[in-house]
Amino acid sequence: MFSLSGRLASVQYVPEKETREETEMAIWQWALLMLFVVWALQSLGVWLQMRHYSDVFKGVTGEFKDGFVGAGNFRGRLAKGTIALVVVTPDLIVRRMMVMSGRSVLTKFKRHEEFEGIPLDRLRSNPAIMGEGEPGVAEAVKRAIEQIDRARSEPGKKPGLSGLNVARA
């Protein structure tokens, strides 16, 4: 830059001191941005978990054409949350037992083959065999069995997985 006299003039940048209000405003802006990012990540995680639940449920109903499905849940405030899916034959023999338990939205269903083939009455009489040391698992299994009992007791319902609109876990 030249001055009027033709000599090179120097320009110095002198930063303005931020006022306290400006600093506090910047902190609030960053805090709100972080809150939005955390909220967006949580929403994405919930969406992924619901998609996984839906895929597993559709897989079970597509594989078995007769019988009943029960879905039970347990919501813990500080404990792990649990969802249990129980599929039984029209003769009330357990075909499939799947449990999703954890605090994270990244938790997946785990198949429990050791309970497949047992009568539902055995599981009903002692749902704690499923979750020894984990009361949430036993409660979710109990609720899934209650849902199967409600579906069976509806008049006019034939055994079949087409009547799954009853499932309200």
C-alpha positions as YAML, in Angstrom:
chain: A
units: angstrom
residues:
- id: 1
  name: MET
  ca: [0.00, 0.00, 0.00]
- id: 2
  name: PHE
  ca: [1.26, 3.42, -0.86]
- id: 3
  name: SER
  ca: [0.72, 6.65, 0.95]
- id: 4
  name: LEU
  ca: [0.05, 9.93, -0.82]
- id: 5
  name: SER
  ca: [3.69, 10.78, -0.67]
- id: 6
  name: GLY
  ca: [4.54, 7.67, -2.70]
- id: 7
  name: ARG
  ca: [6.25, 5.82, 0.08]
- id: 8
  name: LEU
  ca: [5.29, 2.36, 1.19]
- id: 9
  name: ALA
  ca: [3.16, 2.59, 4.26]
- id: 10
  name: SER
  ca: [2.99, -0.24, 6.73]
- id: 11
  name: VAL
  ca: [-0.29, -1.58, 7.89]
- id: 12
  name: GLN
  ca: [-0.54, -3.25, 11.21]
- id: 13
  name: TYR
  ca: [-3.44, -5.36, 12.33]
- id: 14
  name: VAL
  ca: [-4.43, -4.69, 15.89]
- id: 15
  name: PRO
  ca: [-6.93, -7.28, 17.10]
- id: 16
  name: GLU
  ca: [-9.82, -5.99, 19.07]
- id: 17
  name: LYS
  ca: [-10.18, -7.40, 22.51]
- id: 18
  name: GLU
  ca: [-13.25, -9.57, 22.84]
- id: 19
  name: THR
  ca: [-15.69, -8.44, 25.38]
- id: 20
  name: ARG
  ca: [-16.96, -10.78, 28.03]
- id: 21
  name: GLU
  ca: [-20.38, -10.92, 26.37]
- id: 22
  name: GLU
  ca: [-18.88, -12.00, 23.06]
- id: 23
  name: THR
  ca: [-16.88, -14.75, 24.78]
- id: 24
  name: GLU
  ca: [-19.96, -16.03, 26.61]
- id: 25
  name: MET
  ca: [-21.95, -15.96, 23.40]
- id: 26
  name: ALA
  ca: [-19.28, -18.07, 21.66]
- id: 27
  name: ILE
  ca: [-19.41, -20.63, 24.47]
- id: 28
  name: TRP
  ca: [-23.20, -20.89, 24.19]
- id: 29
  name: GLN
  ca: [-22.99, -21.30, 20.44]
- id: 30
  name: TRP
  ca: [-20.52, -24.18, 20.80]
- id: 31
  name: ALA
  ca: [-22.64, -25.76, 23.53]
- id: 32
  name: LEU
  ca: [-25.75, -25.62, 21.35]
- id: 33
  name: LEU
  ca: [-23.82, -27.03, 18.42]
- id: 34
  name: MET
  ca: [-22.55, -29.92, 20.56]
- id: 35
  name: LEU
  ca: [-26.08, -30.57, 21.86]
- id: 36
  name: PHE
  ca: [-27.37, -30.76, 18.30]
- id: 37
  name: VAL
  ca: [-24.59, -33.15, 17.27]
- id: 38
  name: VAL
  ca: [-25.29, -35.46, 20.23]
- id: 39
  name: TRP
  ca: [-29.02, -35.36, 19.50]
- id: 40
  name: ALA
  ca: [-28.41, -36.20, 15.83]
- id: 41
  name: LEU
  ca: [-26.15, -39.14, 16.76]
- id: 42
  name: GLN
  ca: [-28.74, -40.46, 19.21]
- id: 43
  name: SER
  ca: [-31.48, -40.19, 16.57]
- id: 44
  name: LEU
  ca: [-29.31, -42.09, 14.09]
- id: 45
  name: GLY
  ca: [-28.64, -44.82, 16.66]
- id: 46
  name: VAL
  ca: [-32.33, -45.21, 17.49]
- id: 47
  name: TRP
  ca: [-33.17, -45.41, 13.80]
- id: 48
  name: LEU
  ca: [-30.53, -48.13, 13.27]
- id: 49
  name: GLN
  ca: [-31.81, -50.10, 16.26]
- id: 50
  name: MET
  ca: [-35.43, -49.90, 15.11]
- id: 51
  name: ARG
  ca: [-34.38, -51.02, 11.62]
- id: 52
  name: HIS
  ca: [-32.55, -54.00, 13.14]
- id: 53
  name: TYR
  ca: [-35.60, -54.89, 15.28]
- id: 54
  name: SER
  ca: [-37.87, -54.67, 12.24]
- id: 55
  name: ASP
  ca: [-35.53, -56.81, 10.13]
- id: 56
  name: VAL
  ca: [-35.32, -59.52, 12.80]
- id: 57
  name: PHE
  ca: [-39.10, -59.49, 13.30]
- id: 58
  name: LYS
  ca: [-39.72, -59.76, 9.55]
- id: 59
  name: GLY
  ca: [-37.16, -62.56, 9.32]
- id: 60
  name: VAL
  ca: [-38.89, -64.55, 12.06]
- id: 61
  name: THR
  ca: [-42.35, -64.07, 10.57]
- id: 62
  name: GLY
  ca: [-41.06, -64.97, 7.11]
- id: 63
  name: GLU
  ca: [-39.36, -68.14, 8.30]
- id: 64
  name: PHE
  ca: [-42.24, -69.54, 10.38]
- id: 65
  name: LYS
  ca: [-45.73, -69.58, 8.86]
- id: 66
  name: ASP
  ca: [-47.66, -70.97, 11.81]
- id: 67
  name: GLY
  ca: [-47.61, -70.51, 15.56]
- id: 68
  name: PHE
  ca: [-47.39, -67.41, 17.70]
- id: 69
  name: VAL
  ca: [-44.84, -64.66, 18.33]
- id: 70
  name: GLY
  ca: [-44.52, -62.68, 21.54]
- id: 71
  name: ALA
  ca: [-42.35, -59.63, 22.05]
- id: 72
  name: GLY
  ca: [-41.65, -58.44, 25.57]
- id: 73
  name: ASN
  ca: [-39.54, -55.62, 26.89]
- id: 74
  name: PHE
  ca: [-38.02, -54.33, 30.09]
- id: 75
  name: ARG
  ca: [-36.94, -50.74, 30.50]
- id: 76
  name: GLY
  ca: [-34.45, -50.09, 33.24]
- id: 77
  name: ARG
  ca: [-33.70, -46.59, 34.41]
- id: 78
  name: LEU
  ca: [-30.09, -47.34, 35.21]
- id: 79
  name: ALA
  ca: [-30.14, -51.04, 34.38]
- id: 80
  name: LYS
  ca: [-29.87, -52.51, 30.90]
- id: 81
  name: GLY
  ca: [-32.93, -52.44, 28.67]
- id: 82
  name: THR
  ca: [-34.08, -55.77, 27.25]
- id: 83
  name: ILE
  ca: [-36.29, -56.97, 24.41]
- id: 84
  name: ALA
  ca: [-37.22, -60.65, 24.07]
- id: 85
  name: LEU
  ca: [-38.81, -62.37, 21.06]
- id: 86
  name: VAL
  ca: [-40.37, -65.80, 21.61]
- id: 87
  name: VAL
  ca: [-41.72, -67.86, 18.71]
- id: 88
  name: VAL
  ca: [-43.81, -70.95, 19.49]
- id: 89
  name: THR
  ca: [-45.53, -73.63, 17.43]
- id: 90
  name: PRO
  ca: [-49.31, -74.10, 17.55]
- id: 91
  name: ASP
  ca: [-48.52, -76.88, 20.07]
- id: 92
  name: LEU
  ca: [-46.71, -74.28, 22.25]
- id: 93
  name: ILE
  ca: [-43.19, -75.59, 21.75]
- id: 94
  name: VAL
  ca: [-40.55, -72.86, 21.66]
- id: 95
  name: ARG
  ca: [-39.15, -72.55, 18.14]
- id: 96
  name: ARG
  ca: [-36.99, -69.50, 18.53]
- id: 97
  name: MET
  ca: [-35.85, -67.40, 21.47]
- id: 98
  name: MET
  ca: [-34.01, -64.16, 20.84]
- id: 99
  name: VAL
  ca: [-32.93, -61.52, 23.35]
- id: 100
  name: MET
  ca: [-31.50, -58.05, 22.86]
- id: 101
  name: SER
  ca: [-30.07, -56.64, 26.08]
- id: 102
  name: GLY
  ca: [-27.86, -53.67, 26.73]
- id: 103
  name: ARG
  ca: [-27.50, -49.94, 27.24]
- id: 104
  name: SER
  ca: [-26.33, -49.11, 23.75]
- id: 105
  name: VAL
  ca: [-28.39, -48.60, 20.62]
- id: 106
  name: LEU
  ca: [-25.83, -50.80, 18.87]
- id: 107
  name: THR
  ca: [-26.96, -53.92, 20.76]
- id: 108
  name: LYS
  ca: [-28.09, -56.83, 18.56]
- id: 109
  name: PHE
  ca: [-30.40, -59.80, 19.11]
- id: 110
  name: LYS
  ca: [-28.78, -63.01, 20.32]
- id: 111
  name: ARG
  ca: [-30.36, -66.36, 19.59]
- id: 112
  name: HIS
  ca: [-30.68, -68.77, 22.53]
- id: 113
  name: GLU
  ca: [-30.79, -72.22, 20.99]
- id: 114
  name: GLU
  ca: [-30.71, -73.94, 24.39]
- id: 115
  name: PHE
  ca: [-34.38, -72.96, 24.90]
- id: 116
  name: GLU
  ca: [-35.60, -74.05, 21.48]
- id: 117
  name: GLY
  ca: [-37.67, -77.23, 21.59]
- id: 118
  name: ILE
  ca: [-38.83, -76.89, 25.20]
- id: 119
  name: PRO
  ca: [-42.52, -76.51, 26.06]
- id: 120
  name: LEU
  ca: [-43.72, -72.97, 26.66]
- id: 121
  name: ASP
  ca: [-45.17, -74.04, 30.03]
- id: 122
  name: ARG
  ca: [-41.67, -74.85, 31.27]
- id: 123
  name: LEU
  ca: [-40.50, -71.38, 30.31]
- id: 124
  name: ARG
  ca: [-43.69, -69.83, 31.74]
- id: 125
  name: SER
  ca: [-43.24, -71.57, 35.09]
- id: 126
  name: ASN
  ca: [-39.68, -70.34, 35.44]
- id: 127
  name: PRO
  ca: [-38.81, -67.37, 33.22]
- id: 128
  name: ALA
  ca: [-35.78, -66.72, 35.42]
- id: 129
  name: ILE
  ca: [-33.96, -69.67, 33.80]
- id: 130
  name: MET
  ca: [-33.42, -67.29, 30.91]
- id: 131
  name: GLY
  ca: [-31.83, -64.49, 32.84]
- id: 132
  name: GLU
  ca: [-30.18, -65.71, 35.97]
- id: 133
  name: GLY
  ca: [-28.57, -62.65, 37.48]
- id: 134
  name: GLU
  ca: [-30.40, -60.37, 35.05]
- id: 135
  name: PRO
  ca: [-33.95, -59.58, 36.18]
- id: 136
  name: GLY
  ca: [-34.62, -57.57, 33.01]
- id: 137
  name: VAL
  ca: [-34.28, -60.63, 30.78]
- id: 138
  name: ALA
  ca: [-36.70, -62.67, 32.92]
- id: 139
  name: GLU
  ca: [-39.24, -59.82, 32.90]
- id: 140
  name: ALA
  ca: [-39.01, -59.39, 29.11]
- id: 141
  name: VAL
  ca: [-39.50, -63.14, 28.56]
- id: 142
  name: LYS
  ca: [-42.47, -63.11, 30.94]
- id: 143
  name: ARG
  ca: [-44.07, -60.25, 28.99]
- id: 144
  name: ALA
  ca: [-43.47, -62.03, 25.68]
- id: 145
  name: ILE
  ca: [-45.22, -65.14, 27.04]
- id: 146
  name: GLU
  ca: [-48.13, -62.99, 28.25]
- id: 147
  name: GLN
  ca: [-48.44, -61.57, 24.76]
- id: 148
  name: ILE
  ca: [-48.54, -65.07, 23.26]
- id: 149
  name: ASP
  ca: [-51.29, -66.00, 25.74]
- id: 150
  name: ARG
  ca: [-53.32, -62.91, 24.74]
- id: 151
  name: ALA
  ca: [-52.95, -63.75, 21.04]
- id: 152
  name: ARG
  ca: [-54.07, -67.34, 21.65]
- id: 153
  name: SER
  ca: [-57.10, -66.28, 23.68]
- id: 154
  name: GLU
  ca: [-58.57, -64.02, 21.00]
- id: 155
  name: PRO
  ca: [-61.66, -65.64, 19.53]
- id: 156
  name: GLY
  ca: [-61.55, -66.33, 15.81]
- id: 157
  name: LYS
  ca: [-57.74, -66.27, 15.67]
- id: 158
  name: LYS
  ca: [-56.17, -69.32, 14.13]
- id: 159
  name: PRO
  ca: [-52.56, -70.18, 14.82]
- id: 160
  name: GLY
  ca: [-50.45, -68.30, 12.37]
- id: 161
  name: LEU
  ca: [-47.99, -65.50, 12.36]
- id: 162
  name: SER
  ca: [-50.29, -63.35, 10.25]
- id: 163
  name: GLY
  ca: [-52.04, -62.15, 13.40]
- id: 164
  name: LEU
  ca: [-49.02, -60.20, 14.57]
- id: 165
  name: ASN
  ca: [-50.85, -56.90, 14.65]
- id: 166
  name: VAL
  ca: [-51.64, -57.91, 18.24]
- id: 167
  name: ALA
  ca: [-47.97, -57.47, 19.13]
- id: 168
  name: ARG
  ca: [-47.73, -54.28, 21.15]
- id: 169
  name: ALA
  ca: [-44.57, -54.52, 23.21]
...
